[in-house]
Amino acid sequence: SSSERAGPLPSAHPGVRSKGGRPVSRVPPTHLVYLHGFRSSPRSFKAVRLQQWLAAHRPEVTWWCPQLPPSPAQAMTLLQAQFERWPSERLALVGSSLGGFYATHLCHRFGCRTVLLNPAVDPARDLAAHVGEQSGFHAPHERFRFEAQHLDELRALKVGALRRPEQCLAIIATGDELLDWREMADYYAGCQLHVIQGSDHSLSDFDQHLPTLLDHLDLST
């Protein structure tokens, strides 16, 4: 990706704030989790970029970016088992696309501070056309099956209004070519919103928005 070849990692700017404000008394996180999207992997350029920033500026924070199984139910079992081992008030979560859908569910359950990057609002609808054999985005030779039952598993994970919407920041690009930014903005209207004019689904200009993400997660240096 072109973003992986971008220049030096940006420093976080504590003055950046998203609309809506947030609690100021939270303790810094000790764990940061990144959830990738459909057909993606821990090699996602946003995951790599975030991990690089963490290693350079906050090496004491534990990083976890698991390869998520195709089954949403199995993915959630994996994630919840790990989350239950960590104190939610010291946990920061980032989810992109389908990973944003999972992160919404986890934010609702655990109340952890969360950033969503172009999150999928209704993945059961959007992925219905993708049932069958699929290939990994970063490793096309790696094949997996996305089953019809996985759509039902996605429907079972959808949540209503978040219990603690102030903990959640949705970063949404109007230029998203895969998901409807208006649907995202409407669904997450109760949360903090950071709407980007233009950009794309993968947020290829991710570095520009990294300070906003870090600030919401209380990781600003």
Legacy VTK file of the C-alpha trace (Angstrom):
# vtk DataFile Version 3.0
C-alpha trace
ASCII
DATASET POLYDATA
POINTS 221 float
0.000 0.000 0.000
1.139 3.539 -0.632
0.469 4.382 3.002
3.109 1.881 4.102
5.606 3.868 2.071
4.588 7.156 3.612
6.966 9.409 5.507
7.845 9.525 9.202
5.248 8.526 11.719
3.289 11.535 12.961
3.350 12.594 16.573
0.028 12.820 18.341
-1.424 16.241 18.996
-3.244 16.376 22.360
-5.203 19.410 21.199
-7.122 17.465 18.553
-10.635 16.769 19.777
-13.598 15.160 18.104
-17.042 16.674 18.220
-18.941 15.774 21.360
-16.135 15.765 23.903
-15.195 12.834 26.112
-14.365 12.047 29.736
-11.012 13.486 30.772
-10.400 11.356 33.876
-9.660 8.052 32.132
-6.377 6.305 32.834
-4.061 5.543 29.892
-4.597 2.132 28.316
-2.232 -0.760 28.903
-3.543 -2.815 25.970
-4.376 -1.881 22.369
-6.317 -4.259 20.115
-6.772 -3.888 16.343
-9.476 -5.824 14.480
-9.062 -6.116 10.716
-11.788 -6.283 8.092
-13.195 -8.976 5.800
-10.464 -10.823 3.833
-7.858 -8.663 5.580
-5.214 -9.653 8.117
-2.781 -8.290 10.716
-0.775 -7.109 7.687
-3.339 -4.358 7.083
-1.375 -1.143 6.493
-3.383 0.645 9.209
-2.566 -2.103 11.706
1.104 -2.005 10.729
1.181 1.788 10.978
-0.465 1.794 14.393
1.867 -0.909 15.673
4.862 1.090 14.422
3.648 4.197 16.227
3.086 2.249 19.424
6.565 0.703 19.320
8.112 4.141 18.801
6.088 6.167 21.306
4.305 3.840 23.765
6.301 0.584 23.877
4.892 -0.274 27.295
1.417 -0.823 25.797
0.583 -4.428 24.886
-0.385 -4.803 21.208
-2.730 -7.518 19.932
-3.905 -7.862 16.337
-5.190 -11.407 15.842
-5.975 -13.106 12.541
-9.739 -13.416 12.816
-11.409 -16.641 11.667
-14.053 -16.480 8.914
-16.778 -17.456 11.371
-18.054 -14.368 13.250
-19.113 -16.552 16.183
-15.635 -18.057 16.432
-14.063 -14.630 16.070
-16.161 -13.260 18.920
-15.400 -16.268 21.132
-11.686 -15.662 20.563
-11.964 -11.945 21.292
-14.223 -12.146 24.329
-12.021 -14.785 25.964
-9.050 -12.421 25.679
-10.984 -9.317 26.706
-12.199 -10.987 29.872
-8.559 -11.380 30.949
-7.846 -7.652 30.695
-9.328 -4.733 32.681
-11.735 -2.960 30.326
-10.843 0.474 31.719
-7.236 -0.073 30.552
-8.193 -1.464 27.158
-8.232 0.455 23.857
-9.852 -0.982 20.738
-9.663 -0.125 17.031
-11.770 -1.857 14.391
-11.859 -1.366 10.624
-14.823 -2.231 8.376
-16.041 -5.683 9.521
-13.601 -5.311 12.420
-15.483 -2.112 13.280
-18.697 -4.136 13.496
-17.009 -6.553 15.900
-15.530 -3.650 17.852
-19.001 -2.131 18.227
-20.230 -5.348 19.828
-17.230 -5.460 22.166
-17.560 -1.777 23.089
-21.205 -2.403 23.947
-20.336 -5.384 26.142
-17.133 -4.201 27.819
-17.419 -0.405 27.657
-13.825 0.002 26.507
-12.641 3.104 24.617
-13.052 2.356 20.935
-12.280 3.847 17.524
-14.160 2.599 14.464
-12.707 3.109 10.975
-15.405 3.075 8.286
-17.311 0.461 10.286
-19.691 -1.984 8.632
-23.223 -1.272 9.861
-24.978 -4.285 8.329
-22.337 -6.815 7.248
-24.859 -9.664 6.959
-26.500 -7.707 4.142
-23.278 -6.500 2.567
-21.500 -9.877 2.616
-24.420 -11.990 1.375
-22.989 -11.818 -2.129
-19.633 -13.131 -0.880
-20.772 -16.517 0.404
-18.433 -19.178 -0.961
-14.692 -19.544 -1.402
-12.668 -16.398 -0.783
-9.003 -15.442 -0.881
-7.023 -13.370 1.566
-6.354 -9.778 0.509
-2.709 -9.836 1.605
-2.131 -13.476 0.632
-4.307 -14.425 -2.368
-3.050 -18.029 -2.226
-4.664 -18.421 1.201
-8.227 -19.580 0.645
-11.137 -19.786 3.066
-14.871 -20.380 2.898
-17.412 -17.795 3.968
-20.565 -19.785 4.704
-24.242 -18.827 4.643
-24.419 -19.609 8.370
-21.882 -16.861 8.955
-24.515 -14.334 7.889
-26.755 -15.552 10.718
-23.822 -15.274 13.115
-23.343 -11.659 12.037
-27.033 -10.876 12.605
-26.738 -12.297 16.127
-23.910 -9.882 16.957
-25.679 -6.666 15.980
-26.337 -4.350 18.937
-28.752 -1.497 19.445
-27.808 1.718 21.172
-24.403 1.522 22.820
-24.438 1.554 26.614
-21.554 4.037 26.725
-21.531 5.892 23.398
-19.081 8.502 24.713
-16.437 5.765 24.681
-16.787 5.302 20.933
-15.387 7.454 18.103
-16.370 6.661 14.509
-13.989 7.906 11.798
-15.993 7.939 8.569
-14.899 8.855 5.040
-17.431 10.363 2.637
-15.339 8.888 -0.166
-15.810 5.290 1.013
-16.389 3.319 -2.182
-17.698 0.170 -0.434
-19.911 1.397 2.400
-22.440 4.240 2.584
-20.951 6.950 4.786
-24.408 8.387 5.493
-25.574 5.057 6.878
-22.496 4.912 9.097
-22.946 8.491 10.316
-26.622 7.876 11.045
-26.041 4.619 12.900
-23.265 6.102 15.055
-24.921 9.492 15.527
-25.000 8.979 19.311
-21.238 8.492 19.416
-18.432 10.893 18.658
-18.056 11.391 14.924
-15.060 12.434 12.842
-16.262 12.739 9.233
-13.570 12.986 6.575
-14.381 14.736 3.327
-13.201 12.378 0.617
-10.605 9.658 1.321
-11.644 6.027 0.704
-12.701 2.806 2.413
-9.170 1.798 3.389
-8.359 5.323 4.655
-5.229 5.540 2.526
-4.606 8.927 4.219
-4.595 7.198 7.617
-1.584 9.125 8.903
-3.575 12.360 8.766
-6.190 10.943 11.129
-3.878 9.038 13.458
-3.630 11.928 15.969
-7.434 12.006 16.319
-7.499 8.252 16.907
-4.678 8.363 19.459
-6.235 11.268 21.305
-9.561 9.474 21.749
-7.755 6.379 23.027
-5.743 8.458 25.547
-2.502 7.451 23.854
-1.359 10.957 22.878
2.223 11.653 23.838
LINES 1 222
221 0 1 2 3 4 5 6 7 8 9 10 11 12 13 14 15 16 17 18 19 20 21 22 23 24 25 26 27 28 29 30 31 32 33 34 35 36 37 38 39 40 41 42 43 44 45 46 47 48 49 50 51 52 53 54 55 56 57 58 59 60 61 62 63 64 65 66 67 68 69 70 71 72 73 74 75 76 77 78 79 80 81 82 83 84 85 86 87 88 89 90 91 92 93 94 95 96 97 98 99 100 101 102 103 104 105 106 107 108 109 110 111 112 113 114 115 116 117 118 119 120 121 122 123 124 125 126 127 128 129 130 131 132 133 134 135 136 137 138 139 140 141 142 143 144 145 146 147 148 149 150 151 152 153 154 155 156 157 158 159 160 161 162 163 164 165 166 167 168 169 170 171 172 173 174 175 176 177 178 179 180 181 182 183 184 185 186 187 188 189 190 191 192 193 194 195 196 197 198 199 200 201 202 203 204 205 206 207 208 209 210 211 212 213 214 215 216 217 218 219 220
